Amino acid sequence: MTRVRTDRVTVIGIVIAVVSPPVLTLILAQLPTSEARAYVFLYLGIVASLGLLTGLVPALVAAAMSSVLGDYFFLPPVDSLSLANPSDVLYLVIFFATASAVGTVAALRRRAIIEARHLTRTLEDTNAELERLYQEQAASARTAVRLAQTQQQISALREADRVRRELLQNVSHELRTPLASILTGATVLLGRSDVSVAVRDGLSGIVTQSRRLDRLVGDMLDLARIEGHALELRLEPTDVGDAVEAAVGRLKQIRPTRDVRVTTEPGPPEAVADWDRLGQVLDNLLVNADRYAPPTTPIEIEVAHGARGTIVTRVIDHGAGVDPALRDRIFERFVRDEESGAEGTGLGLAIVRGIIEAHAGRIWLDDPDEGGGAVFAFTLPAVPAEAAALEPAVTDPAKVP
């Protein structure tokens, strides 16, 4: 770009060098010859100006044009390029040399000015680049400090979480043994015929609370395994409909009057799942629905094929539904609806989510249809059609050879 601009200035300067001396000559021609010769130095002004503004080539062109025009119009014999007086030759040579020198000095001056401007721009650009690099370096240093602090915090949080999980697992393991002893002893005493009614009532309370505490310890152990990514799964083709029927049967043992309606889409809804862990998920969801739904309302379970090779299961109750304030936290640990008055540890849904996600599935709180209530839906990966054609689904671990 700079080269093109320089060439353009040179061309313009040459045009001016060709035009300006004749114009000045026309003006001086109006004066007497003797007076005109006195103003010949004006040609030097043109040469110097062109050298300063456009460069050496236009200045030399102007000097040559001025010498020829001065010889032709102002040195005798006039209107002729011949010179009658030898001193005029010297005069013309001196004039051309002087004009060339003036043009050269002006051109050098112009070049120095251009180089100085270019150097100034280069220095400004360099300073700007140095300032930018300094700012980036300072920003990088601040980012590095923040990153180091964040890494320290993450390491501290990971260590604290590891200690918490280990403590939770160790305490849970240590509680299992005395709990089993208490539960076994209280159950044996309840079976004796010589126990009084008052003692029997006390033993019943001990058995009930021991079983509740045992469930809590079991939930804590499951949660510790899930959070420690140590949950072991025996994945195999599993008929989700059969798993639902088995879970309904278990619920009927403790709540025989509860109406449970199961709807299964035609075609075996086979998923890749762990039979026992899937049963644990369904038991938690059914117990949760039974806990919060009125006794006279049914619990509905829908099993269907979902999109992208999944089996979708929905557990629907017709209770009061989930508090809007808890919808975003319903699957977190120790979160439960305090206002409902229902018992629970708040670990069930957190365990359910962990088990489903360990199966590469997803669980969410769905929007209820007419009738309100809560709708818990989860997906499991479906058995590929090729695998289903080659191997029948295993629905009962007892059937596994």
C-alpha positions as a printed Julia matrix, in Angstrom:
401×3 Matrix{Float64}:
   0.0     0.0     0.0
   2.83    2.41    0.86
   4.59    1.53   -2.41
   1.47    2.27   -4.47
   0.98    5.58   -2.7
   4.62    6.58   -3.37
   4.28    5.77   -7.05
   1.08    7.8    -7.27
   2.76   10.83   -5.66
   5.72   10.52   -8.06
   3.42   10.46  -11.09
   1.52   13.48   -9.85
   4.82   15.26   -9.18
   6.04   14.57  -12.72
   2.8    15.97  -14.14
   3.24   19.11  -12.05
   6.92   19.3   -13.07
   5.88   19.26  -16.73
   3.1    21.83  -16.29
   4.47   24.3   -13.7
   7.61   25.63  -15.51
   5.67   26.48  -18.7
   3.03   28.28  -16.64
   5.73   30.28  -14.85
   7.39   30.96  -18.23
   4.12   32.38  -19.6
   3.95   34.72  -16.65
   7.58   35.83  -16.93
   7.24   36.27  -20.71
   4.97   39.21  -20.07
   7.93   41.06  -18.49
  10.87   42.64  -20.3
  13.67   40.15  -20.94
  16.05   41.81  -18.51
  13.51   41.78  -15.69
  12.45   38.26  -16.53
  16.0    37.0   -16.07
  15.95   38.51  -12.59
  13.03   36.27  -11.65
  14.54   33.04  -12.9
  15.1    31.96   -9.25
  11.36   31.27   -9.14
  12.12   28.12  -11.13
  14.24   27.02   -8.17
  11.23   27.43   -5.94
   9.24   25.04   -8.14
  12.12   22.54   -8.14
  12.56   22.75   -4.34
   8.81   22.42   -3.71
   8.5    19.38   -5.95
  11.57   17.78   -4.38
  10.17   18.34   -0.89
   6.62   17.23   -1.68
   6.92   14.59   -4.42
  10.52   13.35   -4.58
  13.72   13.56   -6.59
  12.45   12.47  -10.03
   9.83   15.25  -10.35
  12.42   17.78   -9.08
  14.92   16.72  -11.75
  12.21   16.86  -14.42
  11.29   20.37  -13.26
  14.98   21.41  -13.27
  15.41   20.13  -16.84
  12.21   21.84  -18.0
  13.24   25.08  -16.3
  16.72   25.02  -17.91
  15.3    24.45  -21.41
  12.6    27.11  -21.02
  15.05   29.62  -19.52
  17.47   29.08  -22.37
  14.78   29.36  -25.04
  12.92   32.4   -23.74
  15.37   34.43  -21.68
  18.96   33.79  -22.84
  20.07   35.38  -26.13
  19.5    34.57  -28.83
  15.85   34.41  -27.61
  13.52   31.86  -29.19
  16.48   29.62  -29.83
  18.2    26.87  -27.87
  21.61   28.1   -28.98
  23.72   30.34  -26.7
  25.63   33.38  -28.06
  27.63   34.14  -24.94
  29.86   31.49  -23.3
  28.98   32.95  -19.92
  25.36   32.05  -20.59
  26.42   28.45  -20.96
  28.07   28.61  -17.57
  25.01   30.34  -16.24
  22.74   27.6   -17.55
  24.98   24.84  -16.18
  25.1    26.51  -12.78
  21.33   26.94  -12.87
  20.7    23.29  -13.7
  23.24   22.13  -11.11
  21.74   24.4    -8.5
  18.22   23.29   -9.36
  19.26   19.64   -9.23
  21.03   20.17   -5.9
  18.02   21.96   -4.44
  15.72   19.23   -5.72
  18.0    16.5    -4.36
  18.21   18.14   -0.92
  14.44   18.63   -0.87
  13.88   15.02   -1.95
  16.24   13.74    0.75
  14.42   15.9     3.23
  11.11   14.43    2.11
  12.47   10.9     2.37
  13.75   11.62    5.88
  10.34   12.96    6.87
   8.59    9.88    5.41
  11.0     7.53    7.17
  10.56    9.47   10.41
   6.77    9.17   10.1
   7.06    5.48    9.3
   9.37    4.99   12.26
   6.93    6.9    14.46
   4.05    4.7    13.34
   6.18    1.61   13.87
   7.08    2.76   17.37
   3.43    3.53   18.12
   2.38    0.1    16.85
   5.15   -1.53   18.83
   4.16    0.35   21.98
   0.52   -0.63   21.46
   1.53   -4.26   20.94
   3.73   -4.16   24.05
   0.87   -2.65   26.02
  -1.49   -5.35   24.74
   1.01   -8.07   25.58
   1.51   -6.56   29.02
  -2.23   -6.5    29.63
  -2.58  -10.08   28.38
   0.3   -11.15   30.57
  -1.25   -9.45   33.56
  -4.62  -11.02   32.77
  -2.95  -14.41   32.34
  -1.21  -14.01   35.67
  -4.51  -13.13   37.38
  -6.2   -16.07   35.67
  -3.4   -18.4    36.74
  -3.76  -17.22   40.34
  -7.54  -17.71   40.26
  -7.09  -21.12   38.63
  -4.62  -22.17   41.29
  -6.98  -21.01   44.02
  -9.88  -22.83   42.36
  -7.84  -26.01   42.05
  -6.95  -25.8    45.73
 -10.6   -25.35   46.62
 -11.61  -28.25   44.38
  -8.94  -30.45   45.92
 -10.11  -29.49   49.4
 -13.74  -30.19   48.48
 -12.83  -33.54   46.93
 -10.86  -34.51   50.01
 -13.7   -33.45   52.3
 -16.2   -35.36   50.16
 -13.95  -38.45   50.19
 -13.62  -38.3    53.97
 -17.38  -37.84   54.31
 -18.13  -40.84   52.1
 -15.63  -43.03   53.92
 -16.99  -41.94   57.28
 -20.55  -42.57   56.13
 -19.66  -46.01   54.8
 -17.66  -47.0    57.87
 -20.33  -45.81   60.29
 -23.01  -47.61   58.27
 -21.02  -50.84   58.3
 -20.4   -50.55   62.02
 -24.1   -49.96   62.68
 -25.21  -53.0    60.69
 -23.84  -55.57   63.15
 -25.4   -54.23   66.4
 -28.63  -53.49   64.55
 -28.82  -57.07   63.33
 -28.22  -58.31   66.87
 -30.9   -56.03   68.34
 -33.42  -56.98   65.66
 -32.71  -60.69   65.99
 -32.91  -60.62   69.78
 -36.12  -58.61   69.86
 -37.73  -60.88   67.25
 -36.78  -64.01   69.24
 -38.25  -62.54   72.42
 -41.46  -61.65   70.59
 -41.84  -65.31   69.66
 -41.85  -66.45   73.27
 -45.2   -67.17   74.91
 -44.19  -66.12   78.42
 -43.7   -62.46   77.5
 -46.21  -60.07   79.04
 -48.35  -57.73   76.98
 -46.47  -54.64   78.13
 -43.09  -56.18   77.3
 -44.44  -57.42   73.96
 -45.52  -53.88   73.08
 -42.08  -52.57   73.94
 -40.4   -55.28   71.89
 -42.66  -54.5    68.93
 -41.56  -50.89   69.1
 -37.93  -51.98   69.22
 -38.38  -54.24   66.19
 -40.17  -51.5    64.23
 -37.59  -48.86   64.95
 -34.71  -51.29   64.38
 -36.08  -52.16   60.96
 -36.5   -48.46   60.18
 -32.93  -47.77   61.28
 -31.72  -50.76   59.26
 -33.4   -49.33   56.16
 -31.77  -45.97   56.84
 -28.34  -47.6    57.16
 -28.95  -49.52   53.95
 -29.93  -46.32   52.16
 -26.82  -44.58   53.44
 -24.64  -47.43   52.19
 -26.32  -47.36   48.77
 -25.88  -43.61   48.56
 -22.21  -43.92   49.52
 -21.71  -46.52   46.76
 -23.51  -44.35   44.21
 -21.56  -41.23   45.06
 -18.33  -43.21   45.1
 -19.12  -44.68   41.67
 -18.85  -48.13   43.26
 -22.38  -49.34   42.53
 -22.17  -52.81   41.0
 -24.79  -53.69   38.38
 -25.59  -57.03   36.8
 -26.94  -55.83   33.47
 -29.04  -58.23   31.45
 -32.17  -58.17   29.27
 -35.02  -57.53   31.7
 -38.76  -57.33   31.11
 -39.73  -54.06   32.8
 -43.39  -55.13   32.88
 -42.5   -58.22   34.94
 -40.35  -56.09   37.25
 -43.31  -53.73   37.77
 -45.66  -56.64   38.57
 -43.14  -57.99   41.09
 -42.86  -54.57   42.77
 -46.67  -54.26   42.91
 -46.8   -57.67   44.6
 -44.33  -56.52   47.23
 -46.37  -53.36   47.88
 -49.54  -55.46   48.24
 -47.9   -57.42   51.06
 -47.7   -54.3    53.21
 -50.68  -52.39   51.76
 -53.18  -55.0    50.52
 -55.95  -52.44   50.1
 -53.99  -50.13   47.79
 -55.29  -50.13   44.22
 -52.43  -50.26   41.69
 -53.16  -50.17   37.96
 -50.46  -51.25   35.5
 -50.58  -50.39   31.8
 -47.99  -51.98   29.54
 -47.59  -51.17   25.87
 -47.96  -54.16   23.53
 -44.68  -55.88   22.83
 -42.23  -56.94   25.54
 -40.7   -53.77   27.08
 -37.24  -55.24   27.53
 -34.5   -53.05   28.96
 -30.85  -53.57   29.78
 -31.03  -53.43   33.57
 -30.12  -55.01   36.88
 -33.22  -56.87   38.11
 -32.57  -56.22   41.82
 -31.67  -52.55   41.4
 -34.65  -51.96   39.1
 -36.84  -53.54   41.76
 -35.3   -51.17   44.32
 -36.17  -48.2    42.1
 -39.77  -49.36   41.65
 -40.15  -50.15   45.37
 -38.99  -46.66   46.31
 -41.3   -44.97   43.82
 -44.31  -47.13   44.79
 -43.75  -46.63   48.53
 -43.33  -42.91   47.9
 -46.59  -42.82   45.92
 -48.39  -44.86   48.59
 -47.08  -42.52   51.29
 -48.31  -39.28   49.73
 -51.48  -40.37   47.89
 -54.89  -40.72   49.62
 -55.77  -44.36   50.44
 -58.83  -44.33   48.18
 -56.97  -43.24   45.03
 -55.18  -45.63   42.72
 -51.51  -45.65   41.81
 -50.97  -45.9    38.07
 -47.89  -47.35   36.38
 -47.32  -46.99   32.65
 -44.59  -48.83   30.73
 -44.0   -47.97   27.08
 -41.33  -47.79   24.41
 -39.72  -44.35   24.29
 -37.72  -42.46   21.75
 -34.09  -43.24   20.85
 -34.18  -46.84   21.99
 -35.48  -46.43   25.55
 -38.14  -47.9    27.8
 -40.13  -45.24   29.65
 -41.81  -46.0    32.99
 -44.17  -43.54   34.68
 -45.41  -43.87   38.27
 -48.47  -41.69   38.86
 -50.29  -40.95   42.09
 -53.29  -38.71   42.66
 -52.15  -36.99   45.81
 -51.4   -33.34   46.5
 -48.41  -33.33   44.19
 -44.93  -31.97   44.78
 -44.5   -28.55   46.33
 -43.34  -26.16   43.54
 -40.54  -24.99   45.83
 -39.15  -28.54   45.9
 -39.47  -29.47   42.21
 -35.9   -28.47   41.36
 -34.45  -30.22   44.43
 -36.69  -33.26   44.75
 -33.91  -35.7    43.77
 -31.34  -34.27   46.18
 -30.34  -35.91   49.45
 -32.52  -35.37   52.54
 -35.11  -33.36   50.59
 -38.72  -34.23   51.5
 -42.04  -32.5    51.91
 -42.18  -31.54   55.58
 -45.7   -30.13   55.33
 -47.23  -33.46   54.27
 -46.32  -35.04   57.61
 -45.29  -38.29   55.9
 -42.34  -40.2    57.3
 -39.16  -40.66   55.31
 -35.44  -40.02   55.34
 -35.27  -38.0    52.13
 -32.76  -40.45   50.63
 -35.07  -42.59   48.52
 -35.34  -40.36   45.44
 -31.62  -39.53   45.55
 -30.86  -43.27   45.48
 -33.39  -43.8    42.68
 -31.72  -41.12   40.58
 -28.27  -42.59   41.23
 -29.39  -46.09   40.2
 -31.15  -44.88   37.05
 -28.18  -42.75   35.99
 -25.86  -45.71   36.62
 -28.01  -47.55   34.03
 -27.36  -44.69   31.55
 -30.98  -43.63   32.01
 -32.73  -40.46   33.09
 -35.37  -39.68   35.72
 -37.49  -36.57   36.05
 -40.64  -35.17   37.62
 -43.21  -35.04   34.86
 -46.2   -32.72   34.57
 -49.37  -34.44   35.84
 -52.43  -35.02   33.69
 -55.93  -34.28   34.89
 -56.39  -35.21   38.52
 -53.15  -33.74   39.79
 -50.69  -35.69   41.85
 -47.03  -36.45   41.21
 -45.68  -38.18   38.11
 -42.2   -39.7    38.3
 -40.86  -40.88   34.94
 -37.61  -42.63   34.13
 -35.95  -44.22   31.11
 -33.79  -47.28   30.68
 -31.89  -48.34   27.54
 -33.97  -50.8    25.57
 -32.57  -54.14   24.46
 -31.56  -53.89   20.78
 -33.85  -55.78   18.44
 -31.01  -58.07   17.3
 -30.13  -59.06   20.89
 -33.79  -59.62   21.78
 -34.15  -61.99   18.83
 -31.14  -64.03   19.89
 -31.67  -64.22   23.67
 -34.89  -64.14   25.75
 -35.17  -61.61   28.54
 -34.25  -62.74   32.06
 -36.77  -61.44   34.56
 -36.0   -63.54   37.61
 -32.44  -64.01   38.92
 -33.51  -67.43   40.17
 -33.99  -68.51   36.55
 -30.39  -67.73   35.64
 -28.47  -71.03   35.29
